[in-house]
Amino acid sequence: MHRILLVPLAVLLLALTATVAAGQNPVAVPPEQIQAYLKGYKEVPAVSTHASGEFRAELYATELYYELTYADIEAPATVAQLRLAQKGVRGGAIAYLCGGGGKPACPEYYGKVEGMLTAADIVGPEAQGIEAGHFRETARAIRAGVVYVEVRSIRFPYGEIRGQLYIPPPKP
């Protein structure tokens, strides 16, 4: 009787072990949804511009899939980045979304940028405690609410629009 129970149990354990060894997660963990709304008045110092944007992302354990859209940039956009700082403070660059770091050029005045960030995309800022390549620390900063997304342009080289990343409350 015990042998009959042990055989299916052994098969189940073997299957789970093979799944984990193959790098597959037997229990799928849903990603965390991240958002930000970008405006010039959120810049430091504030910028008077008609430009606006939206950032949406899915945060997984080792990667972030993102979509950044913006419109009405007053001069060609040069770079979009994730940066480390709380609201009202300028911070160092964490990763490029477009315009640097091996990412495609930013759309000039309006457009959409989609991509994925992994540990290889994290550039710092080491002086603020995030070392290059440390995705886990970046995810921790995002969850803490101290990461913002910024789009810079030729007219506003220190940022035309900015928005603080946040995790929206779950829908009922």
ROSE-963783 format. One record per residue (C-alpha): residue number from 1; residue in one letter; chain; z, y, x. Coordinates in steps of 0.001 Angstrom, whole numbers, plus 500000, padded with zeros to 6 digits. Each point is the difference from the previous one (the first is absolute). Example, Ala and Ser with C-alpha at 12.3 -4.5 7.8 and 13.67 -1.06 7.14 Angstrom:
SITE, 1, a, A, 507800, 495500, 512300
SITE, 2, s, A, 499340, 503440, 501370
//
This chain:
SITE, 1, m, A, 500000, 500000, 500000
SITE, 2, h, A, 500883, 502409, 502795
SITE, 3, r, A, 496739, 499276, 501801
SITE, 4, i, A, 498025, 500966, 496903
SITE, 5, l, A, 501701, 503431, 499963
SITE, 6, l, A, 499745, 500528, 503741
SITE, 7, v, A, 496231, 499551, 500212
SITE, 8, p, A, 499102, 502898, 497613
SITE, 9, l, A, 502655, 502193, 501617
SITE, 10, a, A, 498598, 499274, 503474
SITE, 11, v, A, 496467, 500808, 498799
SITE, 12, l, A, 501188, 503308, 498513
SITE, 13, l, A, 501826, 500999, 503187
SITE, 14, l, A, 496960, 499083, 502095
SITE, 15, a, A, 497743, 502132, 497783
SITE, 16, l, A, 502358, 502994, 500222
SITE, 17, t, A, 500279, 499628, 503771
SITE, 18, a, A, 496201, 499884, 500351
SITE, 19, t, A, 499616, 503082, 497784
SITE, 20, v, A, 502495, 502037, 502031
SITE, 21, a, A, 498550, 498752, 503308
SITE, 22, a, A, 496539, 501081, 498856
SITE, 23, g, A, 501337, 503546, 499519
SITE, 24, q, A, 499871, 499877, 496230
SITE, 25, n, A, 502880, 501273, 497936
SITE, 26, p, A, 500901, 497348, 497421
SITE, 27, v, A, 501737, 502688, 497921
SITE, 28, a, A, 497746, 503043, 499656
SITE, 29, v, A, 501925, 503250, 500418
SITE, 30, p, A, 498383, 502879, 498108
SITE, 31, p, A, 499278, 503136, 502040
SITE, 32, e, A, 501969, 503210, 499611
SITE, 33, q, A, 497959, 502749, 498331
SITE, 34, i, A, 499999, 503308, 501903
SITE, 35, q, A, 498758, 503400, 498760
SITE, 36, a, A, 499752, 503642, 501013
SITE, 37, y, A, 498474, 503110, 498465
SITE, 38, l, A, 498688, 502506, 502524
SITE, 39, k, A, 500044, 503810, 499649
SITE, 40, g, A, 499858, 502925, 502401
SITE, 41, y, A, 503331, 501359, 498795
SITE, 42, k, A, 501665, 496827, 501319
SITE, 43, e, A, 498869, 500835, 503557
SITE, 44, v, A, 502421, 501466, 502567
SITE, 45, p, A, 499505, 502906, 499899
SITE, 46, a, A, 498426, 500061, 496527
SITE, 47, v, A, 496222, 500462, 499809
SITE, 48, s, A, 498176, 501756, 497157
SITE, 49, t, A, 496989, 497796, 499250
SITE, 50, h, A, 498280, 498540, 496962
SITE, 51, a, A, 499839, 496615, 501732
SITE, 52, s, A, 501911, 497039, 498612
SITE, 53, g, A, 500149, 496270, 500548
SITE, 54, e, A, 501540, 496692, 499088
SITE, 55, f, A, 501137, 497094, 502162
SITE, 56, r, A, 500580, 496488, 498670
SITE, 57, a, A, 500934, 496968, 502058
SITE, 58, e, A, 501306, 496460, 499878
SITE, 59, l, A, 502627, 499189, 502607
SITE, 60, y, A, 500226, 496385, 501163
SITE, 61, a, A, 502199, 498554, 502763
SITE, 62, t, A, 497408, 500565, 502752
SITE, 63, e, A, 497364, 502318, 498546
SITE, 64, l, A, 499404, 502998, 497765
SITE, 65, y, A, 496841, 500235, 497889
SITE, 66, y, A, 499289, 503614, 499075
SITE, 67, e, A, 497704, 502284, 498045
SITE, 68, l, A, 500023, 503759, 500612
SITE, 69, t, A, 497952, 502322, 497805
SITE, 70, y, A, 499789, 503762, 500334
SITE, 71, a, A, 497896, 502904, 498773
SITE, 72, d, A, 499363, 503708, 500568
SITE, 73, i, A, 500904, 500049, 503704
SITE, 74, e, A, 499132, 503573, 501084
SITE, 75, a, A, 498408, 499068, 503350
SITE, 76, p, A, 498896, 496599, 501304
SITE, 77, a, A, 502875, 497515, 500165
SITE, 78, t, A, 500678, 498820, 503538
SITE, 79, v, A, 502737, 497374, 499732
SITE, 80, a, A, 502321, 498287, 497517
SITE, 81, q, A, 503204, 498421, 501242
SITE, 82, l, A, 503310, 498501, 499017
SITE, 83, r, A, 502786, 502022, 501623
SITE, 84, l, A, 503779, 499555, 500334
SITE, 85, a, A, 502232, 502674, 498431
SITE, 86, q, A, 501945, 500810, 496897
SITE, 87, k, A, 498799, 502642, 497516
SITE, 88, g, A, 499799, 503485, 501472
SITE, 89, v, A, 499827, 498847, 503645
SITE, 90, r, A, 497041, 499346, 502319
SITE, 91, g, A, 499954, 496629, 501729
SITE, 92, g, A, 498087, 497909, 502488
SITE, 93, a, A, 496969, 497827, 499280
SITE, 94, i, A, 500570, 496372, 498997
SITE, 95, a, A, 496410, 498898, 499306
SITE, 96, y, A, 496518, 501331, 499283
SITE, 97, l, A, 498313, 499448, 496646
SITE, 98, c, A, 496740, 501703, 501054
SITE, 99, g, A, 498760, 502253, 502775
SITE, 100, g, A, 501703, 498252, 502919
SITE, 101, g, A, 501665, 496841, 501245
SITE, 102, g, A, 496825, 497931, 499577
SITE, 103, k, A, 499719, 500900, 496299
SITE, 104, p, A, 496805, 501461, 498492
SITE, 105, a, A, 499409, 503742, 499783
SITE, 106, c, A, 501601, 501777, 497047
SITE, 107, p, A, 497796, 501147, 497112
SITE, 108, e, A, 499529, 503742, 500588
SITE, 109, y, A, 500965, 501733, 496737
SITE, 110, y, A, 500724, 497232, 497503
SITE, 111, g, A, 499921, 496250, 499928
SITE, 112, k, A, 501820, 496717, 500217
SITE, 113, v, A, 501283, 498130, 503030
SITE, 114, e, A, 501045, 496349, 499714
SITE, 115, g, A, 501391, 497740, 502645
SITE, 116, m, A, 502762, 497852, 501382
SITE, 117, l, A, 502722, 500735, 502528
SITE, 118, t, A, 501614, 497327, 502164
SITE, 119, a, A, 502283, 500089, 503036
SITE, 120, a, A, 496954, 500759, 502189
SITE, 121, d, A, 499510, 503314, 498134
SITE, 122, i, A, 503546, 501324, 500502
SITE, 123, v, A, 499946, 502689, 502731
SITE, 124, g, A, 503605, 501269, 499808
SITE, 125, p, A, 501693, 502485, 500008
SITE, 126, e, A, 502156, 498507, 502739
SITE, 127, a, A, 502130, 503165, 500293
SITE, 128, q, A, 501017, 499416, 496362
SITE, 129, g, A, 500731, 496284, 500443
SITE, 130, i, A, 496757, 498298, 498987
SITE, 131, e, A, 498319, 498372, 502968
SITE, 132, a, A, 496284, 499266, 500064
SITE, 133, g, A, 499267, 496688, 498316
SITE, 134, h, A, 503233, 499852, 497960
SITE, 135, f, A, 498839, 499439, 496440
SITE, 136, r, A, 503395, 498816, 498746
SITE, 137, e, A, 501645, 503297, 501015
SITE, 138, t, A, 497178, 501903, 498287
SITE, 139, a, A, 500573, 498026, 496787
SITE, 140, r, A, 503719, 500770, 500229
SITE, 141, a, A, 499252, 503730, 500299
SITE, 142, i, A, 497645, 499841, 496994
SITE, 143, r, A, 502698, 498318, 497902
SITE, 144, a, A, 502498, 502667, 501126
SITE, 145, g, A, 497693, 502775, 498724
SITE, 146, v, A, 499458, 501681, 503372
SITE, 147, v, A, 496242, 499481, 500410
SITE, 148, y, A, 497358, 502426, 498789
SITE, 149, v, A, 496213, 499998, 499909
SITE, 150, e, A, 498137, 503062, 501226
SITE, 151, v, A, 496370, 501124, 500047
SITE, 152, r, A, 499098, 502560, 502660
SITE, 153, s, A, 496897, 502163, 500022
SITE, 154, i, A, 498185, 502403, 502307
SITE, 155, r, A, 501495, 502960, 498104
SITE, 156, f, A, 503516, 498505, 499911
SITE, 157, p, A, 500334, 497962, 503227
SITE, 158, y, A, 503714, 499311, 499379
SITE, 159, g, A, 499409, 498725, 496488
SITE, 160, e, A, 498261, 501169, 496835
SITE, 161, i, A, 501627, 497580, 497534
SITE, 162, r, A, 503006, 497742, 500221
SITE, 163, g, A, 501936, 497583, 497802
SITE, 164, q, A, 503199, 498021, 500506
SITE, 165, l, A, 499608, 496231, 499523
SITE, 166, y, A, 502207, 498406, 497375
SITE, 167, i, A, 500421, 496723, 498170
SITE, 168, p, A, 499639, 500669, 496266
SITE, 169, p, A, 502524, 498423, 497651
SITE, 170, p, A, 498892, 496707, 498437
SITE, 171, k, A, 498256, 500236, 496654
SITE, 172, p, A, 502006, 498577, 497107
//
